[in-house]
Amino acid sequence: MTFENLFDVVFIGNYTKDTIITPAGTKNVDGGGMNYSSHAITALGYKAAVVTRLAKEDDHVVRRFAEDGIACFPHYSPSSTIMRLFYPTTDPDIRELSVTGVAGSITADDVKDIHARAAVVGSSLRGEVGLDVILALREKRIPVAADMQGFVRVLRGEKLVYEPWDEMTETLRHVDVVKSDMVEAEFLTGEKELEKAAKAYADMGPQEIVLTHRDGVLIFDHGQYHHFAFHSESLAGRSGRGDTCIGTYMARRLDRSPREAGKWAAAVTSLKVERLGFFNRPISEVEAFITKYYPNGSH
């Protein structure tokens, strides 16, 4: 089976077996950017596909994708990526990450049969998905979004740390949309202000930037800035926030402007972070949320 003419967005990145520690307690959940993103757009009525690596013992994740109508193309490895996420405060941008197992690298050969309307590279650490995969997608004229977390994070021992990314300029030349949080943006661009950081990314090539921060999301679109605040009643599901945001944005960009896609991304993300796990609320709740909080644009 191939992806040919079947899918709206394909999500590329490894499954992660997560232990999430917050001031409210400890939870074990199925994670990975592709997990949060694909479920979010499926709830909105889009067709999603996933390319991932994981251990055979975690095959329940693949079965869950199938049950939810998401096409999963798994590659099995001796270990899944096993991650511990520690949030010491209520600020979702402040966290400590450690990894005790890795599932290996996704290669260009793993995506050779992909034909989708858009793609999101949502890896967890450097080396999981590289420039070869992005170039393979671009050769098929598939618009590509790349999450900066999978390039700025480097595994040293069991700890994930931020390190300079020498290939950043070369890689971003081939990317259509950059997703970043503000902590990553400041490290990679040297800019502390949202709009300046977005512009710094855009100066390297991609003209659409999705930049999340503790209070909301900034969409940069060919020189235009659109700010949307998050409106969440709790942060119980803060893990997966950025993945949900970029997944929703890329799906909505298939048939909407960057501003409108940003509005939907902010709404879905706001609702997702209220609950642990992936977004699975009805689209009517998102529409009502947008009417309430973003009736005339960005707020």
ChimeraX attribute file (.defattr): number of C-alpha atoms within 10 A of each C-alpha:
attribute: neighborCount
match mode: 1-to-1
recipient: residues
	/A:1	5
	/A:2	11
	/A:3	16
	/A:4	10
	/A:5	10
	/A:6	15
	/A:7	19
	/A:8	20
	/A:9	29
	/A:10	30
	/A:11	26
	/A:12	29
	/A:13	24
	/A:14	32
	/A:15	29
	/A:16	28
	/A:17	20
	/A:18	19
	/A:19	17
	/A:20	21
	/A:21	17
	/A:22	18
	/A:23	10
	/A:24	12
	/A:25	8
	/A:26	12
	/A:27	12
	/A:28	13
	/A:29	15
	/A:30	17
	/A:31	23
	/A:32	24
	/A:33	28
	/A:34	29
	/A:35	29
	/A:36	27
	/A:37	31
	/A:38	33
	/A:39	26
	/A:40	28
	/A:41	25
	/A:42	21
	/A:43	16
	/A:44	19
	/A:45	13
	/A:46	18
	/A:47	20
	/A:48	28
	/A:49	27
	/A:50	25
	/A:51	21
	/A:52	27
	/A:53	26
	/A:54	25
	/A:55	17
	/A:56	16
	/A:57	12
	/A:58	16
	/A:59	12
	/A:60	11
	/A:61	18
	/A:62	19
	/A:63	13
	/A:64	12
	/A:65	18
	/A:66	12
	/A:67	10
	/A:68	12
	/A:69	14
	/A:70	23
	/A:71	21
	/A:72	20
	/A:73	18
	/A:74	19
	/A:75	17
	/A:76	17
	/A:77	16
	/A:78	14
	/A:79	17
	/A:80	22
	/A:81	24
	/A:82	19
	/A:83	23
	/A:84	21
	/A:85	18
	/A:86	17
	/A:87	20
	/A:88	14
	/A:89	12
	/A:90	16
	/A:91	13
	/A:92	18
	/A:93	17
	/A:94	12
	/A:95	15
	/A:96	14
	/A:97	16
	/A:98	18
	/A:99	20
	/A:100	14
	/A:101	15
	/A:102	23
	/A:103	21
	/A:104	20
	/A:105	19
	/A:106	22
	/A:107	17
	/A:108	17
	/A:109	10
	/A:110	17
	/A:111	19
	/A:112	14
	/A:113	15
	/A:114	21
	/A:115	21
	/A:116	22
	/A:117	18
	/A:118	22
	/A:119	30
	/A:120	30
	/A:121	28
	/A:122	29
	/A:123	30
	/A:124	26
	/A:125	23
	/A:126	20
	/A:127	17
	/A:128	22
	/A:129	24
	/A:130	18
	/A:131	18
	/A:132	14
	/A:133	19
	/A:134	25
	/A:135	17
	/A:136	19
	/A:137	23
	/A:138	16
	/A:139	9
	/A:140	13
	/A:141	13
	/A:142	21
	/A:143	19
	/A:144	24
	/A:145	28
	/A:146	26
	/A:147	23
	/A:148	22
	/A:149	21
	/A:150	21
	/A:151	25
	/A:152	22
	/A:153	22
	/A:154	19
	/A:155	18
	/A:156	11
	/A:157	10
	/A:158	13
	/A:159	16
	/A:160	20
	/A:161	15
	/A:162	19
	/A:163	14
	/A:164	12
	/A:165	14
	/A:166	9
	/A:167	10
	/A:168	16
	/A:169	13
	/A:170	12
	/A:171	19
	/A:172	21
	/A:173	13
	/A:174	20
	/A:175	22
	/A:176	20
	/A:177	27
	/A:178	25
	/A:179	29
	/A:180	27
	/A:181	21
	/A:182	22
	/A:183	17
	/A:184	22
	/A:185	25
	/A:186	17
	/A:187	15
	/A:188	20
	/A:189	14
	/A:190	12
	/A:191	17
	/A:192	13
	/A:193	11
	/A:194	21
	/A:195	18
	/A:196	15
	/A:197	23
	/A:198	30
	/A:199	22
	/A:200	16
	/A:201	24
	/A:202	22
	/A:203	13
	/A:204	16
	/A:205	18
	/A:206	22
	/A:207	19
	/A:208	24
	/A:209	27
	/A:210	26
	/A:211	26
	/A:212	28
	/A:213	18
	/A:214	14
	/A:215	15
	/A:216	17
	/A:217	27
	/A:218	25
	/A:219	26
	/A:220	27
	/A:221	20
	/A:222	13
	/A:223	12
	/A:224	13
	/A:225	18
	/A:226	19
	/A:227	21
	/A:228	23
	/A:229	20
	/A:230	22
	/A:231	18
	/A:232	16
	/A:233	11
	/A:234	14
	/A:235	20
	/A:236	17
	/A:237	20
	/A:238	23
	/A:239	25
	/A:240	22
	/A:241	25
	/A:242	27
	/A:243	26
	/A:244	28
	/A:245	28
	/A:246	34
	/A:247	32
	/A:248	31
	/A:249	30
	/A:250	28
	/A:251	30
	/A:252	21
	/A:253	17
	/A:254	14
	/A:255	10
	/A:256	14
	/A:257	13
	/A:258	24
	/A:259	22
	/A:260	17
	/A:261	22
	/A:262	29
	/A:263	28
	/A:264	25
	/A:265	28
	/A:266	32
	/A:267	28
	/A:268	30
	/A:269	30
	/A:270	27
	/A:271	23
	/A:272	28
	/A:273	26
	/A:274	17
	/A:275	18
	/A:276	17
	/A:277	20
	/A:278	23
	/A:279	27
	/A:280	17
	/A:281	14
	/A:282	11
	/A:283	13
	/A:284	10
	/A:285	13
	/A:286	20
	/A:287	13
	/A:288	13
	/A:289	19
	/A:290	18
	/A:291	13
	/A:292	10
	/A:293	17
	/A:294	17
	/A:295	12
	/A:296	9
	/A:297	15
	/A:298	17
	/A:299	14
